[in-house]
Amino acid sequence: MGSGGFKDHFSGVAGHYAAARPDYPDSLFDALAAVVPATAHVWEAGCGSGQATRGLAARFAQVHATDPSAEQLARHWAAAVPAGGRVTLAVEPGESTALADGSVGLVAVAQALHWFDRPRFFAECRRVLVPGGVLAAWGYGDFLPPEGMVDAVADYRRQIAPYWPPERVEVDAGYSDYDWPFPALPAEGGWLEAEWSLQRFLRYLGSSSASARCLQATGDDPVARHAPALAAAWGDPSDLRQVQWPLFLHLRRKPA
């Protein structure tokens, strides 16, 4: 647990997370722009190092991006944006923000809602959203092994399996059993896709909470242990291989 009682699984791997996580597709942000006006202000809760912030800032007037981890925010790309940019950053928990009542048209949560105290977070959404505003929450499940790498990836996954936090089950289920606060809007999932070198792929594996917890608990780095087999299955380390993750999206509109 980090300061303030939040479940801090990523401050210790913040550098890996900022450098290695995949980018979200433009189609995801286009779906948000189709139901929220471009003039809207956005609260992005649990923003991490900003994988989703850039797409939000490209489509909406202002983004207030928050995270309880100062280490994550220090690596946010907007930390280097001059004053007056379209993004503001604040160290705030997902369950509470300094934003005023009825001040945002969109609350966006990327791959983070499973860490929140949802009743408190949903109450905060009711407070800060304008009537007719939208709550958007999305995430992605485990990646599909690149072609020819099923066995090598399975060996790595077996080692880290006991170290996934319990909330991982909620991601695998696509948040399907959540008690949402507002009526649903039509929303389609899709895929995250990346063309990565072997080095980038291994950095991604090292950014997972299960890898970090395995290393901390056992002293055995699962990525280093399985890197030779993963590299052999990959082929030329400079070759780019496609990596895919199933993406899910929930859209909920606050009644007007």
Backbone bond lengths (Angstrom), bond angles and torsions (degrees), N, CA, C in turn:
res aa  C-N    CA-C-N  psi(-1)  N-CA   C-N-CA  omega(-1)  CA-C   N-CA-C  phi
1 M - - - 1.462 - - 1.524 109.29 -
2 G 1.308 116.63 138.37 1.444 120.21 177.23 1.508 110.82 -94.01
3 S 1.334 115.93 -170.59 1.446 120.64 178.92 1.508 109.28 -62.07
4 G 1.358 116.13 142.84 1.445 120.25 -179.13 1.512 113.19 79.90
5 G 1.340 118.07 1.45 1.448 120.45 174.86 1.499 115.40 85.88
6 F 1.345 119.26 5.17 1.456 118.65 -178.95 1.527 110.47 -79.13
7 K 1.323 115.25 156.33 1.459 120.72 -177.40 1.525 108.71 -82.59
8 D 1.316 115.23 97.79 1.462 121.07 -171.34 1.524 110.17 -95.89
9 H 1.322 115.88 93.15 1.456 121.08 179.44 1.531 112.36 -99.59
10 F 1.343 118.56 -3.48 1.455 119.19 -167.98 1.522 115.39 -126.00
11 S 1.337 119.23 -12.00 1.463 118.33 178.52 1.521 111.21 -58.65
12 G 1.331 116.22 -38.36 1.462 120.15 -178.41 1.507 114.13 -69.56
13 V 1.339 117.06 -19.37 1.470 120.49 178.18 1.522 109.91 -120.60
14 A 1.346 117.01 27.88 1.465 121.24 -175.24 1.523 111.71 -59.40
15 G 1.355 117.14 -38.88 1.456 119.20 178.85 1.510 112.46 -63.70
16 H 1.338 116.13 -45.82 1.461 120.35 176.25 1.528 110.64 -60.54
17 Y 1.330 115.93 -42.66 1.454 120.51 -175.79 1.529 110.49 -62.73
18 A 1.322 116.65 -46.34 1.460 120.23 -178.48 1.521 112.22 -63.05
19 A 1.338 116.21 -35.84 1.454 120.15 -174.25 1.514 114.19 -88.71
20 A 1.333 117.49 -20.70 1.462 118.65 -165.00 1.521 115.40 -119.50
21 R 1.314 119.40 -11.71 1.461 119.49 -177.44 1.524 111.32 -74.35
22 P 1.323 117.20 148.32 1.473 119.53 -178.33 1.524 111.32 -73.91
23 D 1.327 115.96 158.92 1.458 122.17 176.22 1.527 110.00 -88.95
24 Y 1.328 115.18 149.20 1.460 119.79 178.03 1.524 110.29 -81.54
25 P 1.334 117.60 148.60 1.468 120.10 -177.18 1.524 112.28 -73.15
26 D 1.325 116.24 152.42 1.463 120.73 177.66 1.525 111.38 -58.86
27 S 1.318 117.45 -31.28 1.458 120.50 -178.12 1.528 111.82 -60.46
28 L 1.331 117.14 -31.41 1.459 120.51 178.29 1.526 110.21 -64.40
29 F 1.322 117.05 -48.64 1.462 120.34 -178.18 1.529 111.24 -71.21
30 D 1.323 116.69 -29.78 1.470 119.58 174.49 1.526 110.23 -63.64
31 A 1.342 116.66 -36.39 1.465 120.20 178.08 1.531 110.60 -64.98
32 L 1.315 117.32 -37.49 1.462 120.21 176.98 1.529 110.86 -68.43
33 A 1.314 116.32 -42.35 1.465 120.44 -179.69 1.520 112.18 -65.67
34 A 1.317 117.05 -21.22 1.463 120.65 179.23 1.521 112.02 -75.36
35 V 1.333 118.58 -19.02 1.468 120.91 -177.43 1.525 112.95 -119.59
36 V 1.331 117.92 -3.76 1.463 122.73 -179.93 1.527 107.77 -132.43
37 P 1.343 119.35 132.20 1.463 120.39 -178.78 1.526 113.05 -66.98
38 A 1.326 115.76 152.75 1.463 120.80 -178.68 1.523 112.36 -64.62
39 T 1.322 117.80 -21.19 1.462 121.82 -179.92 1.527 112.77 -78.34
40 A 1.318 116.98 -5.27 1.462 120.65 -174.27 1.524 112.24 -68.66
41 H 1.322 114.94 147.93 1.454 121.54 166.71 1.529 107.59 -92.19
42 V 1.345 115.53 146.99 1.466 121.79 -172.31 1.517 109.31 -123.01
43 W 1.310 115.85 137.78 1.464 121.17 165.04 1.517 107.27 -105.60
44 E 1.336 116.60 116.93 1.456 121.42 174.35 1.527 107.87 -103.60
45 A 1.311 116.37 105.22 1.458 122.07 -177.84 1.523 109.95 -90.27
46 G 1.333 116.77 138.95 1.462 120.41 -178.90 1.512 111.99 66.33
47 C 1.326 116.17 46.58 1.473 120.75 -171.62 1.522 113.48 -73.70
48 G 1.342 118.27 -16.27 1.457 119.28 -176.98 1.516 111.23 59.20
49 S 1.309 116.41 -135.76 1.466 120.78 -179.32 1.519 112.45 -93.22
50 G 1.327 117.84 10.43 1.467 119.89 167.16 1.503 116.86 100.29
51 Q 1.338 118.60 24.78 1.461 119.54 -179.64 1.527 112.06 -60.29
52 A 1.338 117.60 -32.38 1.467 120.71 -178.95 1.524 112.69 -99.06
53 T 1.316 117.50 -19.55 1.468 119.95 -172.34 1.519 112.37 -60.92
54 R 1.320 117.10 -38.94 1.466 119.94 -175.81 1.530 111.09 -61.84
55 G 1.339 116.34 -44.25 1.460 119.36 179.26 1.513 112.22 -65.62
56 L 1.333 117.23 -35.97 1.459 120.67 177.14 1.526 110.89 -67.50
57 A 1.329 116.70 -44.33 1.465 120.67 -178.09 1.522 112.32 -66.30
58 A 1.328 116.75 -25.90 1.462 120.05 179.09 1.520 112.27 -74.28
59 R 1.341 117.00 -15.93 1.469 119.89 -173.01 1.520 114.07 -119.48
60 F 1.328 118.51 -14.54 1.452 120.38 -175.52 1.527 110.72 -130.09
61 A 1.346 114.85 160.08 1.461 120.82 -169.08 1.517 113.33 -64.63
62 Q 1.331 116.86 -40.22 1.464 120.58 -175.66 1.519 108.99 -152.78
63 V 1.321 116.62 140.91 1.453 122.07 177.61 1.521 109.04 -125.35
64 H 1.332 115.64 123.72 1.456 121.71 172.52 1.526 105.97 -101.09
65 A 1.325 116.23 104.24 1.470 122.24 -174.33 1.520 109.07 -100.75
66 T 1.341 116.33 124.65 1.457 120.65 -175.02 1.518 111.16 -128.37
67 D 1.322 114.76 152.02 1.457 121.45 175.94 1.524 107.68 -157.17
68 P 1.332 118.21 144.45 1.467 119.13 177.28 1.517 113.79 -74.13
69 S 1.340 117.74 -11.72 1.460 121.30 -177.60 1.528 110.92 -97.55
70 A 1.326 116.73 111.74 1.461 120.26 175.85 1.519 110.89 -63.34
71 E 1.344 116.89 -32.01 1.462 120.20 179.37 1.529 111.19 -64.27
72 Q 1.315 116.33 -40.03 1.458 119.06 177.29 1.525 110.90 -65.80
73 L 1.337 117.53 -47.33 1.461 120.40 -177.57 1.529 112.09 -64.14
74 A 1.322 116.96 -30.61 1.466 119.60 178.53 1.521 111.14 -62.46
75 R 1.334 116.80 -23.75 1.464 121.55 -179.77 1.522 112.62 -101.78
76 H 1.328 115.99 5.11 1.465 120.07 177.75 1.518 109.12 -68.70
77 W 1.329 115.78 135.82 1.467 118.44 -177.45 1.532 112.27 -60.21
78 A 1.345 117.66 -29.14 1.462 120.04 -178.41 1.523 112.60 -75.01
79 A 1.333 117.51 -9.57 1.462 119.33 177.33 1.525 111.18 -62.60
80 A 1.330 117.13 -23.10 1.464 121.07 179.85 1.524 112.64 -97.94
81 V 1.350 117.66 1.01 1.466 120.74 -179.42 1.522 108.86 -76.58
82 P 1.343 118.32 133.59 1.465 120.00 179.87 1.525 111.61 -60.04
83 A 1.325 115.86 157.21 1.467 121.12 177.49 1.525 109.31 -55.06
84 G 1.326 115.76 142.19 1.451 119.89 -178.08 1.502 113.39 96.87
85 G 1.350 117.34 0.05 1.450 120.27 176.61 1.516 111.09 -69.41
86 R 1.325 115.97 175.19 1.463 120.87 -176.56 1.527 112.32 -83.95
87 V 1.324 117.25 -0.07 1.461 121.44 -177.94 1.521 109.64 -122.89
88 T 1.329 116.31 131.23 1.457 121.82 169.61 1.525 107.79 -114.43
89 L 1.319 115.89 146.33 1.459 122.28 -178.93 1.520 110.08 -118.23
90 A 1.331 116.00 143.79 1.460 120.11 176.72 1.516 109.76 -151.60
91 V 1.335 115.59 140.36 1.457 120.99 173.90 1.531 106.91 -81.11
92 E 1.327 114.73 99.68 1.463 121.51 -178.98 1.525 108.88 -142.21
93 P 1.323 117.66 146.29 1.461 119.30 175.72 1.520 111.27 -71.19
94 G 1.324 115.80 160.47 1.447 119.34 178.79 1.509 113.45 -64.93
95 E 1.330 117.13 -21.43 1.461 121.01 -175.37 1.520 113.58 -89.85
96 S 1.336 118.02 -1.81 1.461 120.00 -175.34 1.519 109.73 -156.75
97 T 1.319 115.58 137.16 1.458 120.62 176.91 1.520 109.15 -140.72
98 A 1.319 116.34 155.26 1.462 121.55 178.68 1.520 112.41 -79.79
99 L 1.325 118.40 -1.79 1.455 121.07 -179.94 1.525 110.84 -61.24
100 A 1.327 115.38 149.79 1.458 121.41 -177.75 1.523 111.49 -76.33
101 D 1.317 115.11 161.07 1.458 120.85 175.43 1.530 109.92 -57.69
102 G 1.330 116.46 139.28 1.458 121.40 174.89 1.512 114.34 55.95
103 S 1.334 118.08 39.89 1.468 120.88 -172.62 1.520 114.43 -108.79
104 V 1.336 118.58 -6.51 1.466 119.21 -177.20 1.530 109.96 -130.22
105 G 1.333 114.21 149.36 1.455 120.41 176.58 1.505 113.40 -95.05
106 L 1.340 116.70 -14.40 1.460 121.50 -178.29 1.514 109.79 -145.58
107 V 1.325 115.82 130.36 1.463 122.12 165.94 1.520 106.42 -107.93
108 A 1.327 116.92 123.68 1.460 122.25 -175.90 1.524 109.50 -120.64
109 V 1.329 115.32 133.84 1.465 121.03 179.02 1.523 108.03 -133.72
110 A 1.320 116.37 115.61 1.463 122.16 -177.65 1.518 110.18 -107.64
111 Q 1.333 116.77 113.90 1.472 122.57 173.57 1.533 111.62 52.99
112 A 1.345 116.56 40.41 1.462 119.09 -176.98 1.519 114.17 -142.94
113 L 1.319 119.46 -15.71 1.456 120.72 -171.91 1.529 112.45 -62.09
114 H 1.311 117.42 -28.98 1.464 120.00 -179.85 1.527 112.75 -67.67
115 W 1.319 118.33 -14.40 1.464 120.78 177.32 1.525 112.05 -89.02
116 F 1.331 118.15 -13.70 1.460 120.62 -171.63 1.532 112.02 -84.19
117 D 1.330 115.62 157.78 1.453 122.25 162.36 1.529 105.04 -77.59
118 R 1.325 116.55 97.59 1.459 119.66 -167.43 1.524 114.27 -64.21
119 P 1.346 120.84 -42.94 1.464 117.31 177.39 1.526 113.12 -55.67
120 R 1.321 116.85 -41.38 1.475 119.51 178.42 1.521 111.02 -69.09
121 F 1.319 117.28 -40.62 1.453 119.60 179.59 1.525 110.97 -65.66
122 F 1.317 117.33 -44.00 1.461 120.00 -179.39 1.533 110.59 -63.95
123 A 1.343 117.41 -35.74 1.462 120.07 175.41 1.527 110.83 -63.37
124 E 1.334 116.59 -37.80 1.467 120.30 177.52 1.521 110.74 -68.35
125 C 1.328 117.83 -35.34 1.465 120.47 175.07 1.524 110.80 -61.62
126 R 1.329 116.73 -43.99 1.467 119.88 177.96 1.526 110.63 -58.76
127 R 1.323 116.19 -37.10 1.463 120.26 -177.18 1.519 112.44 -71.64
128 V 1.335 117.86 -47.97 1.465 119.93 -170.17 1.528 113.63 -87.50
129 L 1.337 118.60 -21.07 1.459 120.02 -178.81 1.524 111.12 -76.22
130 V 1.332 115.88 140.92 1.456 120.75 170.45 1.525 108.49 -70.26
131 P 1.323 119.21 157.72 1.464 119.81 171.43 1.534 109.99 -56.24
132 G 1.303 116.49 130.68 1.461 120.74 -175.81 1.519 113.67 86.60
133 G 1.337 117.54 -2.43 1.462 120.69 177.77 1.521 111.57 -70.29
134 V 1.321 115.65 166.28 1.464 121.76 -171.01 1.522 111.14 -121.89
135 L 1.319 114.83 136.29 1.456 122.56 167.77 1.527 107.81 -99.82
136 A 1.320 116.91 122.56 1.467 122.76 178.07 1.521 108.46 -118.74
137 A 1.316 115.93 125.42 1.466 120.82 178.22 1.513 108.66 -133.16
138 W 1.317 115.98 131.10 1.458 119.11 -179.28 1.518 110.66 -142.48
139 G 1.311 114.70 166.09 1.443 120.85 179.04 1.513 110.22 -165.95
140 Y 1.324 115.29 176.98 1.457 119.62 179.99 1.524 109.52 -139.75
141 G 1.333 113.71 142.83 1.458 120.46 179.27 1.516 111.79 -81.65
142 D 1.310 115.60 -168.36 1.457 120.97 -178.15 1.526 109.82 -67.99
143 F 1.319 115.77 152.19 1.461 121.13 -174.82 1.526 111.22 -74.25
144 L 1.309 114.67 156.83 1.452 121.30 170.93 1.523 108.05 -84.39
145 P 1.326 119.03 128.46 1.465 119.61 179.74 1.530 110.69 -59.84
146 P 1.329 117.63 136.33 1.464 118.87 173.10 1.525 111.22 -57.02
147 E 1.298 115.82 158.50 1.465 121.17 -177.02 1.524 110.92 -54.33
148 G 1.336 115.84 132.55 1.450 121.53 178.29 1.508 115.01 83.66
149 M 1.357 117.53 3.15 1.464 119.63 -174.64 1.531 112.99 -116.85
150 V 1.316 117.42 12.28 1.466 120.17 -174.83 1.523 111.51 -58.29
151 D 1.320 118.04 -48.62 1.460 121.07 -176.01 1.531 111.96 -67.06
152 A 1.331 116.51 -43.88 1.464 119.47 -178.77 1.527 111.20 -65.09
153 V 1.319 116.88 -39.88 1.464 120.36 178.08 1.525 110.19 -68.11
154 A 1.336 117.55 -39.11 1.465 120.53 179.70 1.523 111.25 -61.69
155 D 1.317 118.88 -38.39 1.463 121.22 178.17 1.532 111.03 -64.19
156 Y 1.325 116.06 -43.26 1.463 120.33 176.95 1.525 110.36 -62.26
157 R 1.323 116.94 -44.62 1.463 120.23 -177.90 1.523 112.14 -64.25
158 R 1.329 117.39 -34.27 1.460 119.31 178.57 1.523 111.42 -62.81
159 Q 1.321 116.92 -36.77 1.457 118.93 -178.78 1.527 111.34 -69.63
160 I 1.327 118.09 -39.26 1.469 119.53 -174.95 1.522 113.09 -88.60
161 A 1.335 118.06 -11.87 1.471 120.92 -173.91 1.529 113.47 -51.91
162 P 1.343 120.31 -43.05 1.473 118.84 -178.09 1.523 113.83 -69.07
163 Y 1.327 117.79 -9.49 1.456 120.82 -171.71 1.525 113.23 -105.97
164 W 1.335 117.50 3.66 1.460 118.70 173.96 1.523 109.21 -68.90
165 P 1.333 118.82 134.58 1.468 119.63 171.52 1.530 109.98 -60.70
166 P 1.326 118.69 152.65 1.459 120.24 -177.04 1.519 114.17 -60.14
167 E 1.336 116.69 -25.46 1.465 119.79 -179.55 1.519 112.81 -65.12
168 R 1.332 116.89 -14.90 1.460 119.72 -179.76 1.535 111.49 -60.10
169 V 1.314 116.95 -30.80 1.466 121.24 178.79 1.528 110.33 -60.15
170 E 1.337 117.09 -35.38 1.452 121.13 -179.34 1.525 111.27 -67.03
171 V 1.325 116.37 -35.70 1.468 120.36 176.50 1.523 109.88 -67.26
172 D 1.325 116.42 -46.59 1.462 119.98 179.96 1.520 111.49 -59.27
173 A 1.345 116.90 -30.43 1.462 121.56 178.28 1.520 112.90 -85.40
174 G 1.318 117.56 -0.17 1.460 121.04 179.10 1.515 113.84 64.68
175 Y 1.347 116.77 31.17 1.466 122.13 -178.97 1.527 111.78 57.58
176 S 1.304 117.13 31.19 1.463 120.63 -170.71 1.521 113.68 -71.44
177 D 1.338 118.42 -21.62 1.461 119.68 -175.79 1.518 113.01 -107.88
178 Y 1.326 117.77 18.37 1.462 120.52 -179.27 1.533 110.57 -75.27
179 D 1.312 115.79 148.53 1.456 122.99 175.93 1.528 107.58 -93.46
180 W 1.317 115.65 88.62 1.466 121.53 -172.55 1.532 111.05 -73.99
181 P 1.338 117.72 150.45 1.462 120.09 -174.69 1.527 114.53 -85.98
182 F 1.338 118.05 -17.71 1.459 120.72 -173.79 1.527 109.89 -131.68
183 P 1.345 116.72 162.25 1.466 119.97 176.84 1.526 111.83 -63.42
184 A 1.326 114.85 151.42 1.467 121.41 -176.40 1.518 111.57 -80.79
185 L 1.319 115.51 147.15 1.459 124.19 166.21 1.524 108.16 -106.13
186 P 1.335 117.79 154.91 1.469 118.60 175.67 1.528 110.59 -57.26
187 A 1.309 116.44 135.97 1.462 121.00 -179.30 1.522 108.71 -151.26
188 E 1.309 115.54 134.91 1.453 120.99 178.47 1.519 109.87 -115.63
189 G 1.315 115.10 144.32 1.458 120.85 174.04 1.518 110.34 -82.07
190 G 1.290 115.50 -152.25 1.463 120.07 -178.25 1.511 109.30 167.49
191 W 1.323 115.28 -141.53 1.455 120.84 -177.37 1.524 110.47 -140.21
192 L 1.313 115.16 140.81 1.455 121.08 160.83 1.517 106.44 -88.84
193 E 1.308 115.82 137.63 1.464 120.31 179.80 1.520 109.46 -135.76
194 A 1.313 115.77 141.15 1.458 121.35 178.70 1.516 109.68 -143.05
195 E 1.315 115.98 147.91 1.468 122.87 172.29 1.516 106.56 -110.12
196 W 1.336 115.89 106.46 1.456 120.80 -170.66 1.517 111.86 -121.36
197 S 1.333 114.52 152.49 1.459 121.43 166.57 1.523 108.87 -79.70
198 L 1.319 116.35 169.47 1.465 120.39 177.54 1.520 111.13 -60.06
199 Q 1.323 117.92 -42.80 1.463 120.64 -178.61 1.523 110.98 -59.67
200 R 1.328 116.81 -44.27 1.476 119.68 179.79 1.527 110.26 -64.80
201 F 1.322 117.75 -39.34 1.457 121.64 179.28 1.529 110.70 -62.34
202 L 1.320 117.00 -44.68 1.463 120.39 179.63 1.526 111.35 -65.88
203 R 1.318 116.90 -35.37 1.467 119.70 176.85 1.524 110.23 -65.32
204 Y 1.316 116.38 -37.58 1.456 119.96 176.32 1.530 110.76 -61.56
205 L 1.315 117.26 -46.60 1.458 119.80 178.34 1.530 111.03 -57.85
206 G 1.314 116.26 -39.57 1.457 120.42 -179.87 1.513 114.09 -69.71
207 S 1.339 117.30 -15.31 1.461 120.63 -179.49 1.518 112.91 -85.85
208 S 1.316 118.64 -6.70 1.466 120.59 -176.79 1.518 110.93 -75.85
209 S 1.324 115.34 147.03 1.464 119.51 179.24 1.518 111.25 -64.07
210 A 1.332 117.81 -34.31 1.466 120.15 -179.33 1.526 111.17 -67.32
211 S 1.317 118.04 -39.77 1.463 120.41 177.16 1.526 110.71 -61.94
212 A 1.337 115.68 -44.95 1.465 119.67 -179.01 1.523 111.17 -64.76
213 R 1.335 117.27 -40.46 1.465 120.74 -179.34 1.526 111.16 -69.38
214 C 1.332 116.65 -36.11 1.465 120.36 176.85 1.525 110.52 -63.10
215 L 1.325 116.44 -46.38 1.460 120.40 178.94 1.518 111.27 -61.58
216 Q 1.339 116.50 -43.45 1.459 120.21 -178.64 1.526 111.20 -65.31
217 A 1.328 117.19 -39.04 1.463 121.02 -175.01 1.521 112.98 -77.87
218 T 1.328 116.94 -33.70 1.466 120.30 -170.82 1.523 114.13 -115.63
219 G 1.333 116.88 -17.50 1.457 119.69 -173.24 1.510 113.44 76.98
220 D 1.323 116.90 3.19 1.464 122.67 -178.10 1.532 108.31 -107.72
221 D 1.311 116.76 114.56 1.462 121.72 -179.69 1.527 108.94 -76.34
222 P 1.344 118.64 111.42 1.460 119.41 -175.52 1.524 113.18 -67.02
223 V 1.321 117.34 -29.96 1.458 119.22 178.66 1.521 109.99 -69.71
224 A 1.327 117.02 -46.18 1.465 120.06 178.37 1.522 111.07 -62.62
225 R 1.324 116.95 -39.81 1.464 120.28 -178.81 1.530 111.19 -62.22
226 H 1.312 117.50 -41.32 1.462 120.78 -174.28 1.522 113.46 -98.08
227 A 1.325 117.45 -2.50 1.464 119.93 -177.78 1.526 113.06 -57.79
228 P 1.343 120.86 -41.76 1.479 118.37 179.35 1.525 112.96 -60.15
229 A 1.333 117.38 -43.27 1.464 119.50 -179.90 1.525 111.04 -69.14
230 L 1.325 116.30 -38.97 1.466 119.63 177.68 1.522 110.25 -64.45
231 A 1.331 116.83 -41.09 1.457 120.64 179.59 1.527 111.33 -65.28
232 A 1.329 116.91 -40.69 1.465 120.05 179.09 1.527 111.10 -62.93
233 A 1.322 116.29 -38.54 1.465 119.83 179.40 1.518 111.75 -74.13
234 W 1.333 116.59 -28.34 1.470 121.28 -178.61 1.522 111.39 -69.58
235 G 1.334 116.43 -43.86 1.459 121.08 -173.67 1.514 110.16 98.90
236 D 1.323 117.04 -144.48 1.465 121.88 179.32 1.528 108.60 -56.65
237 P 1.338 118.15 120.06 1.468 119.76 -175.17 1.519 114.10 -62.19
238 S 1.332 116.93 -20.48 1.464 119.30 178.54 1.521 112.42 -85.34
239 D 1.323 116.99 -11.58 1.466 119.94 178.08 1.519 109.91 -65.64
240 L 1.324 115.89 141.26 1.454 121.17 175.54 1.517 109.58 -90.50
241 R 1.323 115.39 127.69 1.464 121.62 178.28 1.521 109.28 -116.23
242 Q 1.325 116.22 148.05 1.468 119.82 178.94 1.528 110.62 -83.24
243 V 1.331 114.70 131.30 1.454 122.49 174.60 1.526 107.23 -119.73
244 Q 1.343 117.06 136.12 1.462 121.66 -177.22 1.528 110.75 -129.89
245 W 1.337 115.18 145.85 1.462 122.88 175.84 1.526 108.73 -130.90
246 P 1.332 118.97 135.20 1.466 119.97 174.64 1.523 110.72 -72.09
247 L 1.329 115.57 131.17 1.464 122.31 -174.85 1.528 109.88 -110.72
248 F 1.330 116.95 134.26 1.469 120.75 174.51 1.524 109.61 -121.16
249 L 1.329 115.94 153.72 1.465 122.38 -176.04 1.521 109.72 -141.60
250 H 1.335 115.45 133.90 1.465 121.99 172.34 1.530 108.20 -119.19
251 L 1.329 116.15 131.91 1.457 122.72 174.98 1.522 107.95 -122.11
252 R 1.340 116.30 129.26 1.456 121.97 -178.89 1.524 108.78 -135.42
253 R 1.347 115.77 128.74 1.468 119.05 -177.34 1.530 110.97 -106.01
254 K 1.315 115.10 128.56 1.466 121.27 174.02 1.515 109.12 -66.73
255 P 1.313 118.68 131.25 1.482 119.62 -179.79 1.530 111.42 -56.85
256 A 1.310 115.21 143.82 1.481 120.40 179.94 1.530 110.61 -74.00
